Amino acid sequence: MTQSARKCPICGKPRVAEHAPFCSSRCRDRDLLKWLDDGYTLPGPAAPPDIPPEE
Ligand SMILES: [Zn+2]
């Protein structure tokens, strides 16, 4: 088998040139949201490992 037609990475349907590399603006938005969601999971500044107890 040859990959003559590329598929939408979101849903696997044949992609549309207008929305390449996706099949629709909907899938493009889903991909964008996925990226944004990943962005929120980026490791932020780590909390100090040793916090002096408040006494
Ligand atoms: Zn799609």
mmCIF file of the protein (N, C-alpha, C, O) and its ligand, coordinates in Angstrom:
data_MODEL
# 
_entry.id   MODEL 
# 
loop_
_entity.id 
_entity.type 
_entity.pdbx_number_of_molecules 
1 polymer     1 
2 non-polymer 1 
# 
_entity_poly.entity_id                      1 
_entity_poly.type                           'polypeptide(L)' 
_entity_poly.nstd_linkage                   no 
_entity_poly.nstd_monomer                   no 
_entity_poly.pdbx_seq_one_letter_code       MTQSARKCPICGKPRVAEHAPFCSSRCRDRDLLKWLDDGYTLPGPAAPPDIPPEE 
_entity_poly.pdbx_seq_one_letter_code_can   MTQSARKCPICGKPRVAEHAPFCSSRCRDRDLLKWLDDGYTLPGPAAPPDIPPEE 
_entity_poly.pdbx_strand_id                 A 
# 
loop_
_entity_poly_seq.entity_id 
_entity_poly_seq.num 
_entity_poly_seq.mon_id 
_entity_poly_seq.hetero 
1 1  MET n 
1 2  THR n 
1 3  GLN n 
1 4  SER n 
1 5  ALA n 
1 6  ARG n 
1 7  LYS n 
1 8  CYS n 
1 9  PRO n 
1 10 ILE n 
1 11 CYS n 
1 12 GLY n 
1 13 LYS n 
1 14 PRO n 
1 15 ARG n 
1 16 VAL n 
1 17 ALA n 
1 18 GLU n 
1 19 HIS n 
1 20 ALA n 
1 21 PRO n 
1 22 PHE n 
1 23 CYS n 
1 24 SER n 
1 25 SER n 
1 26 ARG n 
1 27 CYS n 
1 28 ARG n 
1 29 ASP n 
1 30 ARG n 
1 31 ASP n 
1 32 LEU n 
1 33 LEU n 
1 34 LYS n 
1 35 TRP n 
1 36 LEU n 
1 37 ASP n 
1 38 ASP n 
1 39 GLY n 
1 40 TYR n 
1 41 THR n 
1 42 LEU n 
1 43 PRO n 
1 44 GLY n 
1 45 PRO n 
1 46 ALA n 
1 47 ALA n 
1 48 PRO n 
1 49 PRO n 
1 50 ASP n 
1 51 ILE n 
1 52 PRO n 
1 53 PRO n 
1 54 GLU n 
1 55 GLU n 
# 
loop_
_struct_asym.id 
_struct_asym.entity_id 
A 1 
B 2 
# 
loop_
_chem_comp.id 
_chem_comp.type 
_chem_comp.mon_nstd_flag 
ALA 'L-peptide linking' y 
ARG 'L-peptide linking' y 
ASP 'L-peptide linking' y 
CYS 'L-peptide linking' y 
GLN 'L-peptide linking' y 
GLU 'L-peptide linking' y 
GLY 'peptide linking'   y 
HIS 'L-peptide linking' y 
ILE 'L-peptide linking' y 
LEU 'L-peptide linking' y 
LYS 'L-peptide linking' y 
MET 'L-peptide linking' y 
PHE 'L-peptide linking' y 
PRO 'L-peptide linking' y 
SER 'L-peptide linking' y 
THR 'L-peptide linking' y 
TRP 'L-peptide linking' y 
TYR 'L-peptide linking' y 
VAL 'L-peptide linking' y 
ZN  non-polymer         . 
# 
_pdbx_entity_nonpoly.entity_id   2 
_pdbx_entity_nonpoly.name        ? 
_pdbx_entity_nonpoly.comp_id     ZN 
# 
_pdbx_nonpoly_scheme.asym_id         B 
_pdbx_nonpoly_scheme.entity_id       2 
_pdbx_nonpoly_scheme.mon_id          ZN 
_pdbx_nonpoly_scheme.ndb_seq_num     1 
_pdbx_nonpoly_scheme.pdb_seq_num     101 
_pdbx_nonpoly_scheme.auth_seq_num    101 
_pdbx_nonpoly_scheme.pdb_mon_id      ZN 
_pdbx_nonpoly_scheme.auth_mon_id     ZN 
_pdbx_nonpoly_scheme.pdb_strand_id   A 
_pdbx_nonpoly_scheme.pdb_ins_code    . 
# 
loop_
_atom_site.group_PDB 
_atom_site.id 
_atom_site.type_symbol 
_atom_site.label_atom_id 
_atom_site.label_alt_id 
_atom_site.label_comp_id 
_atom_site.label_asym_id 
_atom_site.label_entity_id 
_atom_site.label_seq_id 
_atom_site.pdbx_PDB_ins_code 
_atom_site.Cartn_x 
_atom_site.Cartn_y 
_atom_site.Cartn_z 
_atom_site.occupancy 
_atom_site.B_iso_or_equiv 
_atom_site.pdbx_formal_charge 
_atom_site.auth_seq_id 
_atom_site.auth_comp_id 
_atom_site.auth_asym_id 
_atom_site.auth_atom_id 
_atom_site.pdbx_PDB_model_num 
ATOM   1   N  N  . MET A 1 1  ? 0.839   -1.210 0.000  1.00 0.00 ? 1   MET A N  1 
ATOM   2   C  CA . MET A 1 1  ? 0.000   0.000  0.000  1.00 0.00 ? 1   MET A CA 1 
ATOM   3   C  C  . MET A 1 1  ? 0.867   1.250  0.000  1.00 0.00 ? 1   MET A C  1 
ATOM   4   O  O  . MET A 1 1  ? 1.927   1.291  0.625  1.00 0.00 ? 1   MET A O  1 
ATOM   5   N  N  . THR A 1 2  ? 0.412   2.232  -0.688 1.00 0.00 ? 2   THR A N  1 
ATOM   6   C  CA . THR A 1 2  ? 1.147   3.499  -0.724 1.00 0.00 ? 2   THR A CA 1 
ATOM   7   C  C  . THR A 1 2  ? 0.316   4.584  -0.090 1.00 0.00 ? 2   THR A C  1 
ATOM   8   O  O  . THR A 1 2  ? -0.913  4.563  -0.150 1.00 0.00 ? 2   THR A O  1 
ATOM   9   N  N  . GLN A 1 3  ? 0.995   5.529  0.517  1.00 0.00 ? 3   GLN A N  1 
ATOM   10  C  CA . GLN A 1 3  ? 0.274   6.637  1.134  1.00 0.00 ? 3   GLN A CA 1 
ATOM   11  C  C  . GLN A 1 3  ? 0.083   7.748  0.113  1.00 0.00 ? 3   GLN A C  1 
ATOM   12  O  O  . GLN A 1 3  ? 0.776   8.765  0.128  1.00 0.00 ? 3   GLN A O  1 
ATOM   13  N  N  . SER A 1 4  ? -0.862  7.523  -0.758 1.00 0.00 ? 4   SER A N  1 
ATOM   14  C  CA . SER A 1 4  ? -1.094  8.537  -1.789 1.00 0.00 ? 4   SER A CA 1 
ATOM   15  C  C  . SER A 1 4  ? -1.893  9.704  -1.234 1.00 0.00 ? 4   SER A C  1 
ATOM   16  O  O  . SER A 1 4  ? -1.725  10.850 -1.650 1.00 0.00 ? 4   SER A O  1 
ATOM   17  N  N  . ALA A 1 5  ? -2.766  9.388  -0.287 1.00 0.00 ? 5   ALA A N  1 
ATOM   18  C  CA . ALA A 1 5  ? -3.591  10.437 0.290  1.00 0.00 ? 5   ALA A CA 1 
ATOM   19  C  C  . ALA A 1 5  ? -3.299  10.560 1.770  1.00 0.00 ? 5   ALA A C  1 
ATOM   20  O  O  . ALA A 1 5  ? -3.387  9.582  2.512  1.00 0.00 ? 5   ALA A O  1 
ATOM   21  N  N  . ARG A 1 6  ? -2.961  11.725 2.186  1.00 0.00 ? 6   ARG A N  1 
ATOM   22  C  CA . ARG A 1 6  ? -2.711  11.942 3.604  1.00 0.00 ? 6   ARG A CA 1 
ATOM   23  C  C  . ARG A 1 6  ? -4.026  12.108 4.329  1.00 0.00 ? 6   ARG A C  1 
ATOM   24  O  O  . ARG A 1 6  ? -5.015  12.603 3.790  1.00 0.00 ? 6   ARG A O  1 
ATOM   25  N  N  . LYS A 1 7  ? -3.994  11.673 5.571  1.00 0.00 ? 7   LYS A N  1 
ATOM   26  C  CA . LYS A 1 7  ? -5.233  11.722 6.343  1.00 0.00 ? 7   LYS A CA 1 
ATOM   27  C  C  . LYS A 1 7  ? -5.155  12.759 7.450  1.00 0.00 ? 7   LYS A C  1 
ATOM   28  O  O  . LYS A 1 7  ? -4.081  13.165 7.894  1.00 0.00 ? 7   LYS A O  1 
ATOM   29  N  N  . CYS A 1 8  ? -6.326  13.160 7.866  1.00 0.00 ? 8   CYS A N  1 
ATOM   30  C  CA . CYS A 1 8  ? -6.432  14.092 8.974  1.00 0.00 ? 8   CYS A CA 1 
ATOM   31  C  C  . CYS A 1 8  ? -5.886  13.422 10.236 1.00 0.00 ? 8   CYS A C  1 
ATOM   32  O  O  . CYS A 1 8  ? -6.340  12.334 10.588 1.00 0.00 ? 8   CYS A O  1 
ATOM   33  N  N  . PRO A 1 9  ? -4.937  14.035 10.916 1.00 0.00 ? 9   PRO A N  1 
ATOM   34  C  CA . PRO A 1 9  ? -4.348  13.435 12.114 1.00 0.00 ? 9   PRO A CA 1 
ATOM   35  C  C  . PRO A 1 9  ? -5.318  13.363 13.284 1.00 0.00 ? 9   PRO A C  1 
ATOM   36  O  O  . PRO A 1 9  ? -5.063  12.673 14.271 1.00 0.00 ? 9   PRO A O  1 
ATOM   37  N  N  . ILE A 1 10 ? -6.415  14.070 13.169 1.00 0.00 ? 10  ILE A N  1 
ATOM   38  C  CA . ILE A 1 10 ? -7.383  14.100 14.266 1.00 0.00 ? 10  ILE A CA 1 
ATOM   39  C  C  . ILE A 1 10 ? -8.381  12.972 14.143 1.00 0.00 ? 10  ILE A C  1 
ATOM   40  O  O  . ILE A 1 10 ? -8.585  12.211 15.089 1.00 0.00 ? 10  ILE A O  1 
ATOM   41  N  N  . CYS A 1 11 ? -9.003  12.859 12.984 1.00 0.00 ? 11  CYS A N  1 
ATOM   42  C  CA . CYS A 1 11 ? -10.066 11.863 12.840 1.00 0.00 ? 11  CYS A CA 1 
ATOM   43  C  C  . CYS A 1 11 ? -9.754  10.808 11.794 1.00 0.00 ? 11  CYS A C  1 
ATOM   44  O  O  . CYS A 1 11 ? -10.474 9.814  11.700 1.00 0.00 ? 11  CYS A O  1 
ATOM   45  N  N  . GLY A 1 12 ? -8.702  10.994 11.004 1.00 0.00 ? 12  GLY A N  1 
ATOM   46  C  CA . GLY A 1 12 ? -8.307  9.970  10.047 1.00 0.00 ? 12  GLY A CA 1 
ATOM   47  C  C  . GLY A 1 12 ? -9.005  10.064 8.711  1.00 0.00 ? 12  GLY A C  1 
ATOM   48  O  O  . GLY A 1 12 ? -8.778  9.227  7.837  1.00 0.00 ? 12  GLY A O  1 
ATOM   49  N  N  . LYS A 1 13 ? -9.845  11.057 8.531  1.00 0.00 ? 13  LYS A N  1 
ATOM   50  C  CA . LYS A 1 13 ? -10.514 11.223 7.240  1.00 0.00 ? 13  LYS A CA 1 
ATOM   51  C  C  . LYS A 1 13 ? -9.562  11.893 6.260  1.00 0.00 ? 13  LYS A C  1 
ATOM   52  O  O  . LYS A 1 13 ? -8.616  12.569 6.667  1.00 0.00 ? 13  LYS A O  1 
ATOM   53  N  N  . PRO A 1 14 ? -9.812  11.705 4.976  1.00 0.00 ? 14  PRO A N  1 
ATOM   54  C  CA . PRO A 1 14 ? -8.980  12.385 3.978  1.00 0.00 ? 14  PRO A CA 1 
ATOM   55  C  C  . PRO A 1 14 ? -8.991  13.876 4.211  1.00 0.00 ? 14  PRO A C  1 
ATOM   56  O  O  . PRO A 1 14 ? -10.040 14.489 4.406  1.00 0.00 ? 14  PRO A O  1 
ATOM   57  N  N  . ARG A 1 15 ? -7.799  14.449 4.186  1.00 0.00 ? 15  ARG A N  1 
ATOM   58  C  CA . ARG A 1 15 ? -7.716  15.864 4.489  1.00 0.00 ? 15  ARG A CA 1 
ATOM   59  C  C  . ARG A 1 15 ? -8.162  16.707 3.303  1.00 0.00 ? 15  ARG A C  1 
ATOM   60  O  O  . ARG A 1 15 ? -8.180  16.251 2.160  1.00 0.00 ? 15  ARG A O  1 
ATOM   61  N  N  . VAL A 1 16 ? -8.519  17.937 3.606  1.00 0.00 ? 16  VAL A N  1 
ATOM   62  C  CA . VAL A 1 16 ? -8.942  18.886 2.588  1.00 0.00 ? 16  VAL A CA 1 
ATOM   63  C  C  . VAL A 1 16 ? -7.889  19.973 2.485  1.00 0.00 ? 16  VAL A C  1 
ATOM   64  O  O  . VAL A 1 16 ? -7.430  20.511 3.493  1.00 0.00 ? 16  VAL A O  1 
ATOM   65  N  N  . ALA A 1 17 ? -7.514  20.287 1.259  1.00 0.00 ? 17  ALA A N  1 
ATOM   66  C  CA . ALA A 1 17 ? -6.429  21.242 1.038  1.00 0.00 ? 17  ALA A CA 1 
ATOM   67  C  C  . ALA A 1 17 ? -6.701  22.560 1.757  1.00 0.00 ? 17  ALA A C  1 
ATOM   68  O  O  . ALA A 1 17 ? -5.789  23.194 2.287  1.00 0.00 ? 17  ALA A O  1 
ATOM   69  N  N  . GLU A 1 18 ? -7.939  22.950 1.764  1.00 0.00 ? 18  GLU A N  1 
ATOM   70  C  CA . GLU A 1 18 ? -8.289  24.234 2.389  1.00 0.00 ? 18  GLU A CA 1 
ATOM   71  C  C  . GLU A 1 18 ? -7.969  24.253 3.873  1.00 0.00 ? 18  GLU A C  1 
ATOM   72  O  O  . GLU A 1 18 ? -7.648  25.295 4.446  1.00 0.00 ? 18  GLU A O  1 
ATOM   73  N  N  . HIS A 1 19 ? -8.064  23.068 4.488  1.00 0.00 ? 19  HIS A N  1 
ATOM   74  C  CA . HIS A 1 19 ? -7.834  22.984 5.932  1.00 0.00 ? 19  HIS A CA 1 
ATOM   75  C  C  . HIS A 1 19 ? -6.608  22.144 6.249  1.00 0.00 ? 19  HIS A C  1 
ATOM   76  O  O  . HIS A 1 19 ? -6.433  21.697 7.382  1.00 0.00 ? 19  HIS A O  1 
ATOM   77  N  N  . ALA A 1 20 ? -5.756  21.929 5.244  1.00 0.00 ? 20  ALA A N  1 
ATOM   78  C  CA . ALA A 1 20 ? -4.571  21.099 5.432  1.00 0.00 ? 20  ALA A CA 1 
ATOM   79  C  C  . ALA A 1 20 ? -3.801  21.511 6.678  1.00 0.00 ? 20  ALA A C  1 
ATOM   80  O  O  . ALA A 1 20 ? -3.686  22.701 6.970  1.00 0.00 ? 20  ALA A O  1 
ATOM   81  N  N  . PRO A 1 21 ? -3.268  20.531 7.420  1.00 0.00 ? 21  PRO A N  1 
ATOM   82  C  CA . PRO A 1 21 ? -3.321  19.096 7.114  1.00 0.00 ? 21  PRO A CA 1 
ATOM   83  C  C  . PRO A 1 21 ? -4.532  18.401 7.698  1.00 0.00 ? 21  PRO A C  1 
ATOM   84  O  O  . PRO A 1 21 ? -4.509  17.188 7.904  1.00 0.00 ? 21  PRO A O  1 
ATOM   85  N  N  . PHE A 1 22 ? -5.576  19.139 7.963  1.00 0.00 ? 22  PHE A N  1 
ATOM   86  C  CA . PHE A 1 22 ? -6.757  18.537 8.557  1.00 0.00 ? 22  PHE A CA 1 
ATOM   87  C  C  . PHE A 1 22 ? -7.868  18.436 7.531  1.00 0.00 ? 22  PHE A C  1 
ATOM   88  O  O  . PHE A 1 22 ? -7.731  18.901 6.400  1.00 0.00 ? 22  PHE A O  1 
ATOM   89  N  N  . CYS A 1 23 ? -8.975  17.820 7.941  1.00 0.00 ? 23  CYS A N  1 
ATOM   90  C  CA . CYS A 1 23 ? -10.075 17.615 7.005  1.00 0.00 ? 23  CYS A CA 1 
ATOM   91  C  C  . CYS A 1 23 ? -11.091 18.738 7.116  1.00 0.00 ? 23  CYS A C  1 
ATOM   92  O  O  . CYS A 1 23 ? -11.919 18.926 6.224  1.00 0.00 ? 23  CYS A O  1 
ATOM   93  N  N  . SER A 1 24 ? -11.028 19.479 8.200  1.00 0.00 ? 24  SER A N  1 
ATOM   94  C  CA . SER A 1 24 ? -12.006 20.540 8.398  1.00 0.00 ? 24  SER A CA 1 
ATOM   95  C  C  . SER A 1 24 ? -11.505 21.526 9.440  1.00 0.00 ? 24  SER A C  1 
ATOM   96  O  O  . SER A 1 24 ? -10.561 21.246 10.179 1.00 0.00 ? 24  SER A O  1 
ATOM   97  N  N  . SER A 1 25 ? -12.148 22.673 9.487  1.00 0.00 ? 25  SER A N  1 
ATOM   98  C  CA . SER A 1 25 ? -11.752 23.674 10.483 1.00 0.00 ? 25  SER A CA 1 
ATOM   99  C  C  . SER A 1 25 ? -12.022 23.147 11.887 1.00 0.00 ? 25  SER A C  1 
ATOM   100 O  O  . SER A 1 25 ? -11.378 23.552 12.855 1.00 0.00 ? 25  SER A O  1 
ATOM   101 N  N  . ARG A 1 26 ? -12.988 22.234 11.976 1.00 0.00 ? 26  ARG A N  1 
ATOM   102 C  CA . ARG A 1 26 ? -13.323 21.679 13.272 1.00 0.00 ? 26  ARG A CA 1 
ATOM   103 C  C  . ARG A 1 26 ? -12.150 20.871 13.839 1.00 0.00 ? 26  ARG A C  1 
ATOM   104 O  O  . ARG A 1 26 ? -11.792 20.998 15.010 1.00 0.00 ? 26  ARG A O  1 
ATOM   105 N  N  . CYS A 1 27 ? -11.570 20.045 12.981 1.00 0.00 ? 27  CYS A N  1 
ATOM   106 C  CA . CYS A 1 27 ? -10.428 19.251 13.432 1.00 0.00 ? 27  CYS A CA 1 
ATOM   107 C  C  . CYS A 1 27 ? -9.228  20.146 13.688 1.00 0.00 ? 27  CYS A C  1 
ATOM   108 O  O  . CYS A 1 27 ? -8.430  19.886 14.588 1.00 0.00 ? 27  CYS A O  1 
ATOM   109 N  N  . ARG A 1 28 ? -9.104  21.198 12.896 1.00 0.00 ? 28  ARG A N  1 
ATOM   110 C  CA . ARG A 1 28 ? -7.995  22.124 13.111 1.00 0.00 ? 28  ARG A CA 1 
ATOM   111 C  C  . ARG A 1 28 ? -8.125  22.785 14.482 1.00 0.00 ? 28  ARG A C  1 
ATOM   112 O  O  . ARG A 1 28 ? -7.137  22.971 15.192 1.00 0.00 ? 28  ARG A O  1 
ATOM   113 N  N  . ASP A 1 29 ? -9.358  23.135 14.838 1.00 0.00 ? 29  ASP A N  1 
ATOM   114 C  CA . ASP A 1 29 ? -9.579  23.732 16.148 1.00 0.00 ? 29  ASP A CA 1 
ATOM   115 C  C  . ASP A 1 29 ? -9.286  22.729 17.255 1.00 0.00 ? 29  ASP A C  1 
ATOM   116 O  O  . ASP A 1 29 ? -8.741  23.074 18.304 1.00 0.00 ? 29  ASP A O  1 
ATOM   117 N  N  . ARG A 1 30 ? -9.660  21.480 16.998 1.00 0.00 ? 30  ARG A N  1 
ATOM   118 C  CA . ARG A 1 30 ? -9.418  20.455 18.018 1.00 0.00 ? 30  ARG A CA 1 
ATOM   119 C  C  . ARG A 1 30 ? -7.917  20.292 18.247 1.00 0.00 ? 30  ARG A C  1 
ATOM   120 O  O  . ARG A 1 30 ? -7.460  20.128 19.378 1.00 0.00 ? 30  ARG A O  1 
ATOM   121 N  N  . ASP A 1 31 ? -7.163  20.341 17.150 1.00 0.00 ? 31  ASP A N  1 
ATOM   122 C  CA . ASP A 1 31 ? -5.716  20.206 17.282 1.00 0.00 ? 31  ASP A CA 1 
ATOM   123 C  C  . ASP A 1 31 ? -5.146  21.380 18.047 1.00 0.00 ? 31  ASP A C  1 
ATOM   124 O  O  . ASP A 1 31 ? -4.257  21.222 18.885 1.00 0.00 ? 31  ASP A O  1 
ATOM   125 N  N  . LEU A 1 32 ? -5.667  22.563 17.751 1.00 0.00 ? 32  LEU A N  1 
ATOM   126 C  CA . LEU A 1 32 ? -5.194  23.767 18.437 1.00 0.00 ? 32  LEU A CA 1 
ATOM   127 C  C  . LEU A 1 32 ? -5.486  23.671 19.925 1.00 0.00 ? 32  LEU A C  1 
ATOM   128 O  O  . LEU A 1 32 ? -4.635  23.987 20.756 1.00 0.00 ? 32  LEU A O  1 
ATOM   129 N  N  . LEU A 1 33 ? -6.690  23.235 20.252 1.00 0.00 ? 33  LEU A N  1 
ATOM   130 C  CA . LEU A 1 33 ? -7.062  23.096 21.653 1.00 0.00 ? 33  LEU A CA 1 
ATOM   131 C  C  . LEU A 1 33 ? -6.165  22.081 22.347 1.00 0.00 ? 33  LEU A C  1 
ATOM   132 O  O  . LEU A 1 33 ? -5.811  22.232 23.517 1.00 0.00 ? 33  LEU A O  1 
ATOM   133 N  N  . LYS A 1 34 ? -5.806  21.043 21.599 1.00 0.00 ? 34  LYS A N  1 
ATOM   134 C  CA . LYS A 1 34 ? -4.942  20.027 22.176 1.00 0.00 ? 34  LYS A CA 1 
ATOM   135 C  C  . LYS A 1 34 ? -3.587  20.631 22.528 1.00 0.00 ? 34  LYS A C  1 
ATOM   136 O  O  . LYS A 1 34 ? -3.017  20.360 23.585 1.00 0.00 ? 34  LYS A O  1 
ATOM   137 N  N  . TRP A 1 35 ? -3.093  21.454 21.612 1.00 0.00 ? 35  TRP A N  1 
ATOM   138 C  CA . TRP A 1 35 ? -1.804  22.104 21.869 1.00 0.00 ? 35  TRP A CA 1 
ATOM   139 C  C  . TRP A 1 35 ? -1.898  23.040 23.056 1.00 0.00 ? 35  TRP A C  1 
ATOM   140 O  O  . TRP A 1 35 ? -1.010  23.070 23.909 1.00 0.00 ? 35  TRP A O  1 
ATOM   141 N  N  . LEU A 1 36 ? -2.976  23.802 23.107 1.00 0.00 ? 36  LEU A N  1 
ATOM   142 C  CA . LEU A 1 36 ? -3.147  24.735 24.216 1.00 0.00 ? 36  LEU A CA 1 
ATOM   143 C  C  . LEU A 1 36 ? -3.243  23.975 25.525 1.00 0.00 ? 36  LEU A C  1 
ATOM   144 O  O  . LEU A 1 36 ? -2.711  24.400 26.550 1.00 0.00 ? 36  LEU A O  1 
ATOM   145 N  N  . ASP A 1 37 ? -3.934  22.839 25.473 1.00 0.00 ? 37  ASP A N  1 
ATOM   146 C  CA . ASP A 1 37 ? -4.087  22.040 26.672 1.00 0.00 ? 37  ASP A CA 1 
ATOM   147 C  C  . ASP A 1 37 ? -2.732  21.523 27.133 1.00 0.00 ? 37  ASP A C  1 
ATOM   148 O  O  . ASP A 1 37 ? -2.437  21.495 28.328 1.00 0.00 ? 37  ASP A O  1 
ATOM   149 N  N  . ASP A 1 38 ? -1.911  21.113 26.162 1.00 0.00 ? 38  ASP A N  1 
ATOM   150 C  CA . ASP A 1 38 ? -0.571  20.640 26.510 1.00 0.00 ? 38  ASP A CA 1 
ATOM   151 C  C  . ASP A 1 38 ? 0.239   21.765 27.131 1.00 0.00 ? 38  ASP A C  1 
ATOM   152 O  O  . ASP A 1 38 ? 1.057   21.550 28.025 1.00 0.00 ? 38  ASP A O  1 
ATOM   153 N  N  . GLY A 1 39 ? -0.012  22.979 26.629 1.00 0.00 ? 39  GLY A N  1 
ATOM   154 C  CA . GLY A 1 39 ? 0.738   24.118 27.133 1.00 0.00 ? 39  GLY A CA 1 
ATOM   155 C  C  . GLY A 1 39 ? 0.507   24.334 28.611 1.00 0.00 ? 39  GLY A C  1 
ATOM   156 O  O  . GLY A 1 39 ? 1.401   24.757 29.344 1.00 0.00 ? 39  GLY A O  1 
ATOM   157 N  N  . TYR A 1 40 ? -0.715  24.034 29.038 1.00 0.00 ? 40  TYR A N  1 
ATOM   158 C  CA . TYR A 1 40 ? -1.017  24.233 30.450 1.00 0.00 ? 40  TYR A CA 1 
ATOM   159 C  C  . TYR A 1 40 ? -0.313  23.218 31.340 1.00 0.00 ? 40  TYR A C  1 
ATOM   160 O  O  . TYR A 1 40 ? -0.189  23.411 32.550 1.00 0.00 ? 40  TYR A O  1 
ATOM   161 N  N  . THR A 1 41 ? 0.148   22.128 30.718 1.00 0.00 ? 41  THR A N  1 
ATOM   162 C  CA . THR A 1 41 ? 0.796   21.092 31.524 1.00 0.00 ? 41  THR A CA 1 
ATOM   163 C  C  . THR A 1 41 ? 2.307   21.256 31.533 1.00 0.00 ? 41  THR A C  1 
ATOM   164 O  O  . THR A 1 41 ? 3.031   20.423 32.077 1.00 0.00 ? 41  THR A O  1 
ATOM   165 N  N  . LEU A 1 42 ? 2.776   22.345 30.921 1.00 0.00 ? 42  LEU A N  1 
ATOM   166 C  CA . LEU A 1 42 ? 4.216   22.567 30.929 1.00 0.00 ? 42  LEU A CA 1 
ATOM   167 C  C  . LEU A 1 42 ? 4.696   22.716 32.367 1.00 0.00 ? 42  LEU A C  1 
ATOM   168 O  O  . LEU A 1 42 ? 4.031   23.327 33.204 1.00 0.00 ? 42  LEU A O  1 
ATOM   169 N  N  . PRO A 1 43 ? 5.847   22.152 32.629 1.00 0.00 ? 43  PRO A N  1 
ATOM   170 C  CA . PRO A 1 43 ? 6.379   22.255 33.991 1.00 0.00 ? 43  PRO A CA 1 
ATOM   171 C  C  . PRO A 1 43 ? 6.713   23.691 34.337 1.00 0.00 ? 43  PRO A C  1 
ATOM   172 O  O  . PRO A 1 43 ? 7.594   24.297 33.726 1.00 0.00 ? 43  PRO A O  1 
ATOM   173 N  N  . GLY A 1 44 ? 6.037   24.214 35.278 1.00 0.00 ? 44  GLY A N  1 
ATOM   174 C  CA . GLY A 1 44 ? 6.282   25.584 35.703 1.00 0.00 ? 44  GLY A CA 1 
ATOM   175 C  C  . GLY A 1 44 ? 7.421   25.604 36.701 1.00 0.00 ? 44  GLY A C  1 
ATOM   176 O  O  . GLY A 1 44 ? 8.066   24.583 36.935 1.00 0.00 ? 44  GLY A O  1 
ATOM   177 N  N  . PRO A 1 45 ? 7.666   26.744 37.282 1.00 0.00 ? 45  PRO A N  1 
ATOM   178 C  CA . PRO A 1 45 ? 8.699   26.838 38.312 1.00 0.00 ? 45  PRO A CA 1 
ATOM   179 C  C  . PRO A 1 45 ? 8.386   25.902 39.464 1.00 0.00 ? 45  PRO A C  1 
ATOM   180 O  O  . PRO A 1 45 ? 7.328   25.981 40.088 1.00 0.00 ? 45  PRO A O  1 
ATOM   181 N  N  . ALA A 1 46 ? 9.320   25.024 39.726 1.00 0.00 ? 46  ALA A N  1 
ATOM   182 C  CA . ALA A 1 46 ? 9.078   24.036 40.776 1.00 0.00 ? 46  ALA A CA 1 
ATOM   183 C  C  . ALA A 1 46 ? 9.008   24.706 42.132 1.00 0.00 ? 46  ALA A C  1 
ATOM   184 O  O  . ALA A 1 46 ? 9.707   25.676 42.423 1.00 0.00 ? 46  ALA A O  1 
ATOM   185 N  N  . ALA A 1 47 ? 8.137   24.148 42.942 1.00 0.00 ? 47  ALA A N  1 
ATOM   186 C  CA . ALA A 1 47 ? 8.026   24.684 44.298 1.00 0.00 ? 47  ALA A CA 1 
ATOM   187 C  C  . ALA A 1 47 ? 9.284   24.343 45.072 1.00 0.00 ? 47  ALA A C  1 
ATOM   188 O  O  . ALA A 1 47 ? 9.884   23.289 44.860 1.00 0.00 ? 47  ALA A O  1 
ATOM   189 N  N  . PRO A 1 48 ? 9.675   25.212 45.950 1.00 0.00 ? 48  PRO A N  1 
ATOM   190 C  CA . PRO A 1 48 ? 10.858  24.925 46.782 1.00 0.00 ? 48  PRO A CA 1 
ATOM   191 C  C  . PRO A 1 48 ? 10.684  23.605 47.499 1.00 0.00 ? 48  PRO A C  1 
ATOM   192 O  O  . PRO A 1 48 ? 9.649   23.372 48.125 1.00 0.00 ? 48  PRO A O  1 
ATOM   193 N  N  . PRO A 1 49 ? 11.683  22.733 47.418 1.00 0.00 ? 49  PRO A N  1 
ATOM   194 C  CA . PRO A 1 49 ? 11.558  21.400 48.017 1.00 0.00 ? 49  PRO A CA 1 
ATOM   195 C  C  . PRO A 1 49 ? 11.495  21.475 49.540 1.00 0.00 ? 49  PRO A C  1 
ATOM   196 O  O  . PRO A 1 49 ? 10.842  20.657 50.188 1.00 0.00 ? 49  PRO A O  1 
ATOM   197 N  N  . ASP A 1 50 ? 12.169  22.446 50.085 1.00 0.00 ? 50  ASP A N  1 
ATOM   198 C  CA . ASP A 1 50 ? 12.193  22.517 51.535 1.00 0.00 ? 50  ASP A CA 1 
ATOM   199 C  C  . ASP A 1 50 ? 11.628  23.843 52.004 1.00 0.00 ? 50  ASP A C  1 
ATOM   200 O  O  . ASP A 1 50 ? 12.294  24.877 51.940 1.00 0.00 ? 50  ASP A O  1 
ATOM   201 N  N  . ILE A 1 51 ? 10.397  23.801 52.476 1.00 0.00 ? 51  ILE A N  1 
ATOM   202 C  CA . ILE A 1 51 ? 9.771   25.018 52.993 1.00 0.00 ? 51  ILE A CA 1 
ATOM   203 C  C  . ILE A 1 51 ? 9.908   25.027 54.515 1.00 0.00 ? 51  ILE A C  1 
ATOM   204 O  O  . ILE A 1 51 ? 9.461   24.097 55.185 1.00 0.00 ? 51  ILE A O  1 
ATOM   205 N  N  . PRO A 1 52 ? 10.513  26.057 55.050 1.00 0.00 ? 52  PRO A N  1 
ATOM   206 C  CA . PRO A 1 52 ? 10.647  26.134 56.524 1.00 0.00 ? 52  PRO A CA 1 
ATOM   207 C  C  . PRO A 1 52 ? 9.278   26.107 57.169 1.00 0.00 ? 52  PRO A C  1 
ATOM   208 O  O  . PRO A 1 52 ? 8.406   26.890 56.792 1.00 0.00 ? 52  PRO A O  1 
ATOM   209 N  N  . PRO A 1 53 ? 9.072   25.238 58.116 1.00 0.00 ? 53  PRO A N  1 
ATOM   210 C  CA . PRO A 1 53 ? 7.772   25.177 58.821 1.00 0.00 ? 53  PRO A CA 1 
ATOM   211 C  C  . PRO A 1 53 ? 7.519   26.454 59.585 1.00 0.00 ? 53  PRO A C  1 
ATOM   212 O  O  . PRO A 1 53 ? 8.405   27.020 60.225 1.00 0.00 ? 53  PRO A O  1 
ATOM   213 N  N  . GLU A 1 54 ? 6.277   26.887 59.495 1.00 0.00 ? 54  GLU A N  1 
ATOM   214 C  CA . GLU A 1 54 ? 5.943   28.118 60.202 1.00 0.00 ? 54  GLU A CA 1 
ATOM   215 C  C  . GLU A 1 54 ? 5.684   27.816 61.668 1.00 0.00 ? 54  GLU A C  1 
ATOM   216 O  O  . GLU A 1 54 ? 4.631   27.291 62.031 1.00 0.00 ? 54  GLU A O  1 
ATOM   217 N  N  . GLU A 1 55 ? 6.621   28.141 62.475 1.00 0.00 ? 55  GLU A N  1 
ATOM   218 C  CA . GLU A 1 55 ? 6.422   27.912 63.916 1.00 0.00 ? 55  GLU A CA 1 
ATOM   219 C  C  . GLU A 1 55 ? 6.756   29.149 64.697 1.00 0.00 ? 55  GLU A C  1 
ATOM   220 O  O  . GLU A 1 55 ? 6.650   29.152 65.924 1.00 0.00 ? 55  GLU A O  1 
HETATM 221 ZN ZN . ZN  B 2 .  ? -10.565 15.463 10.712 1.00 0.00 2 101 ZN  A ZN 1 
# 
